Amino acid sequence: MYRIADAHSDFLAFSTLGELGGRLYNHADIERMEAGGVVLQNLAVWGPAGHEVPEAAGMTQIRYLHALASQNSSVRICTRPEHLTLNQGIWAFLSIESGESIGCRISNIQKVYDLGARMLSLTWNDENAFASGCMAIGGLKPDGIKAVDELNRLNMALDVSHINEQGFWEAVERYQHIPCASHSCVYDLCAVPRNLKRDQIDYIISRGGFIGINFYTEFLRGQRTAYINDILDHIEYVLERGGEDAVGFGSDFCGIEYTPEGLNSAAYFQRLPEAMERRGYPNSLIKKICYGNFARYVLEFLH
């Protein structure tokens, strides 16, 4: 069984908010992650803008993860480099998805860092006090600039999934560390606003960053039906741009309505390396894509 690192899951939001009116889905739990070979999981904290108090929803998710880690020996929060050398269950890399999840307050970045978070994305799809997401116009706002500066100070990862193009370029030019797109696909293969354009992909690769390919069928093919081979097509696009050390998985499990056939939960992750073997990928490359590339990226932010 290949070790799996997944760069994005909304498991915490689903576990604390339920289906949220059809916006969250039951794709993953600890048992299914273990069955799929997941050993490193980026768990996102998402306080949806439609929630009465998004910041409160975000803090509830962080408390849930801490309680889970204290009660379940299979889950631990990853904050130090030596954690990734320990072959002990699932290491959770905690991230904050969108400024709304921390009330768009700069002081809360330090607060969630102290609680174990090591990654933050400025926006979800819409506009907030930090910047504009992929469905809005405009770039970084003054508080967004301050947020990037705080990520620089703390050595926290900047996740550029969801932000629009203008915000992307303004953020990465100010950001001093290595950026990532934790759960995005390739615009040239599926022209939707959430996907990365060629120059964005090239830039992330040039900075030594990471791109996690999203499993959402609408981002893979622009329709409800997609296949595991579509994920490989997006991976291969990044590989062809020089991204052998930069590409992996960003499933978005629990946060996407439609998944590729044969991949409707975290339990089936091993079907991806099996498909890579059928395409003739060398074993060393499969290991990088499945685990090594995201683990390498995560290590940049553990100290």
C-alpha positions in Angstrom: 0.0 0.0 0.0 1.3 3.4 -0.9 1.4 6.1 1.8 -1.0 8.9 0.9 -0.8 12.6 1.7 -3.9 14.7 1.0 -3.6 18.4 0.9 -7.2 19.3 1.5 -10.3 17.9 3.3 -13.3 19.5 4.8 -13.7 16.6 7.3 -13.7 19.0 10.3 -16.5 21.2 8.8 -18.6 18.1 8.0 -18.0 16.6 11.4 -19.1 19.8 13.2 -21.6 21.4 10.9 -23.2 18.4 9.2 -24.3 18.6 5.6 -25.0 22.4 5.9 -27.9 22.4 3.6 -26.2 20.3 0.9 -22.8 22.1 1.0 -20.9 19.4 2.8 -20.7 15.7 2.2 -19.8 12.4 3.9 -16.7 11.3 2.1 -14.2 10.8 4.9 -13.7 9.7 8.4 -10.7 8.3 10.3 -11.6 4.7 9.4 -11.9 5.5 5.7 -8.7 7.6 5.7 -6.8 4.7 7.3 -8.3 2.2 4.8 -7.1 4.4 1.9 -3.6 4.6 3.3 -3.7 8.3 4.4 -0.9 9.1 6.8 -0.7 12.9 6.2 -4.0 14.9 6.0 -4.4 18.6 5.6 -7.6 19.3 7.6 -9.1 22.6 6.7 -11.1 24.8 9.1 -13.9 26.4 7.1 -16.2 28.9 8.7 -18.8 29.4 5.9 -19.8 33.0 5.1 -23.5 31.9 5.4 -23.0 30.7 9.0 -24.3 33.1 11.7 -20.8 33.5 13.1 -18.1 32.0 10.8 -15.3 32.6 13.3 -17.2 30.6 16.0 -17.7 27.8 13.5 -13.9 27.8 12.8 -13.0 27.7 16.5 -15.4 24.8 17.0 -13.6 22.8 14.3 -10.2 23.4 15.9 -11.5 22.3 19.3 -13.0 19.2 17.6 -9.6 18.3 16.1 -7.9 18.7 19.5 -10.5 16.6 21.2 -10.2 13.9 18.5 -6.4 13.9 18.8 -6.7 13.5 22.6 -9.2 10.6 22.4 -8.0 8.7 19.3 -4.5 7.4 19.1 -4.7 7.2 15.3 -4.8 11.1 14.9 -2.1 13.6 15.9 -1.6 17.2 15.0 1.5 17.8 13.0 3.6 20.8 14.2 7.2 19.5 14.3 9.5 18.0 11.6 10.1 14.8 13.6 6.4 14.1 13.5 6.6 13.1 9.9 9.3 10.5 10.7 7.0 8.7 13.0 4.9 5.9 11.4 2.0 6.4 13.8 -1.5 6.7 12.3 -2.6 9.9 10.6 -0.8 13.2 11.0 -3.2 16.2 10.7 -1.7 19.3 9.2 -4.2 22.0 10.3 -5.1 24.8 7.9 -7.5 27.8 7.9 -9.6 28.1 4.8 -10.5 31.7 4.2 -10.2 34.8 6.4 -13.9 34.4 7.5 -12.9 31.4 9.5 -10.9 33.7 11.8 -13.2 36.7 11.6 -10.7 38.3 9.2 -8.8 39.5 12.3 -5.0 39.7 12.0 -4.6 38.9 15.7 -6.4 35.6 15.2 -3.6 34.4 12.9 -1.3 34.1 15.9 -4.1 32.6 17.9 -4.7 29.7 15.5 -1.0 29.3 15.0 -0.7 28.7 18.7 -3.4 26.1 18.3 -1.5 24.2 15.6 -2.5 25.8 12.3 0.3 26.1 9.8 -1.5 27.2 6.6 -4.0 29.9 5.7 -5.9 30.9 2.6 -7.0 34.5 2.4 -10.4 33.9 0.8 -13.1 31.4 -0.2 -14.9 32.1 -3.5 -16.3 35.5 -2.6 -14.9 38.8 -1.3 -14.0 39.4 2.3 -12.0 41.9 4.3 -8.7 40.4 3.1 -9.1 40.0 -0.6 -11.4 38.8 -3.4 -12.1 35.1 -4.2 -12.3 33.6 -7.7 -15.9 34.7 -8.1 -15.2 38.4 -7.3 -13.1 41.2 -8.6 -10.3 43.2 -6.8 -7.0 42.4 -5.2 -5.5 42.4 -1.8 -7.0 44.8 0.7 -5.0 46.6 3.4 -5.9 43.9 5.9 -5.0 41.2 3.4 -1.6 42.8 3.0 -1.2 42.7 6.8 -2.3 39.0 6.8 0.4 38.1 4.3 2.9 39.9 6.4 1.8 37.9 9.4 2.2 34.7 7.5 5.7 35.8 6.7 6.5 36.6 10.3 5.1 33.2 11.6 6.4 31.1 8.6 2.9 29.9 7.9 2.0 28.5 4.5 0.0 30.6 2.1 -2.7 28.7 0.2 -3.8 30.4 -3.0 -6.7 28.1 -3.9 -9.9 30.1 -4.2 -8.3 33.6 -4.6 -8.7 35.4 -7.9 -5.9 36.1 -10.3 -5.2 39.6 -9.2 -5.2 38.6 -5.6 -3.0 35.6 -6.4 -0.2 37.7 -8.0 -0.4 40.4 -5.3 -0.2 37.9 -2.5 2.6 35.7 -3.9 4.7 38.7 -4.7 4.5 39.9 -1.1 4.8 36.4 0.4 8.4 35.5 1.4 8.0 31.7 1.8 6.8 28.9 -0.5 3.2 29.2 -1.7 0.8 26.3 -2.6 -2.5 25.7 -4.2 -3.8 23.0 -1.9 -6.9 21.9 -3.9 -7.0 23.3 -7.5 -7.0 21.9 -11.0 -5.7 23.1 -14.4 -7.5 25.8 -16.3 -6.1 24.7 -19.7 -7.9 21.3 -19.1 -11.1 22.7 -17.6 -11.8 26.4 -17.9 -13.5 27.3 -14.6 -12.5 30.3 -12.4 -11.3 28.0 -9.6 -8.6 26.4 -11.7 -5.0 27.6 -12.1 -3.8 29.1 -15.3 -0.5 28.1 -16.9 1.5 31.1 -15.6 0.2 30.5 -12.1 1.3 26.8 -12.2 4.7 27.8 -13.6 5.1 30.3 -10.8 4.2 27.9 -8.0 6.6 25.3 -9.5 9.4 27.9 -9.8 9.0 28.9 -6.1 9.3 25.2 -5.0 5.6 25.2 -4.1 2.9 22.5 -4.2 -0.3 21.9 -6.2 -2.9 19.5 -4.9 -5.2 18.3 -7.7 -8.8 18.7 -6.7 -11.1 15.7 -7.1 -14.3 17.7 -7.9 -15.7 16.6 -11.2 -16.7 20.1 -12.2 -13.1 21.2 -11.9 -11.7 18.1 -13.7 -14.1 18.0 -16.6 -16.7 20.7 -16.1 -19.5 18.2 -15.6 -20.9 15.9 -12.9 -19.2 12.8 -14.3 -15.4 12.3 -14.2 -12.9 9.5 -13.8 -9.7 8.7 -12.1 -7.9 9.1 -15.4 -9.1 12.7 -15.4 -7.2 13.3 -12.2 -4.1 11.8 -13.8 -4.5 14.1 -16.8 -4.3 17.1 -14.6 -1.4 15.7 -12.7 0.4 15.0 -16.0 -0.1 18.6 -17.2 1.7 19.8 -14.1 4.4 17.2 -14.6 4.9 18.4 -18.2 5.4 21.9 -16.8 8.3 20.6 -14.7 6.3 19.8 -11.6 7.6 16.4 -10.7 8.4 17.6 -7.2 5.3 19.9 -6.9 2.1 17.9 -7.7 0.0 15.7 -5.5 -3.6 15.3 -4.2 -5.9 17.9 -2.8 -9.1 15.8 -2.7 -11.5 18.3 -1.2 -13.4 15.4 0.2 -16.4 16.4 2.3 -16.5 19.7 0.4 -17.4 18.6 -3.1 -20.8 17.4 -4.4 -19.5 15.1 -7.2 -16.5 12.8 -7.1 -14.9 10.7 -9.9 -16.3 7.3 -10.5 -14.6 4.7 -8.2 -13.4 7.4 -5.9 -16.3 8.4 -3.7 -14.5 8.3 -0.4 -11.1 8.4 1.2 -11.2 4.6 1.5 -10.4 4.4 -2.3 -7.2 6.5 -2.5 -5.2 3.4 -3.5 -7.0 3.4 -6.8 -4.9 6.4 -7.8 -1.5 4.8 -7.6 -3.0 1.7 -9.2 -4.0 3.8 -12.2 -0.6 5.4 -12.3 1.0 2.0 -12.5 -1.3 1.1 -15.4 0.0 4.2 -17.2 3.5 3.2 -16.6 4.6 5.8 -14.0 7.9 4.7 -12.3 7.5 3.7 -8.7 9.7 6.7 -7.5 7.3 9.2 -9.2 4.2 7.5 -7.8 5.7 7.8 -4.3 6.4 11.5 -4.8 2.9 12.2 -6.1 1.1 10.1 -3.5 3.0 11.4 -0.5 6.5 12.8 -0.9 5.8 16.1 -2.6 3.2 17.3 0.0 5.3 16.0 2.9 8.3 17.9 1.5 6.2 21.1 1.3 4.8 20.6 4.9 8.3 20.2 6.3 9.0 23.8 5.2 6.5 25.0 7.9 7.4 22.7 10.8 10.0 23.9 13.3 
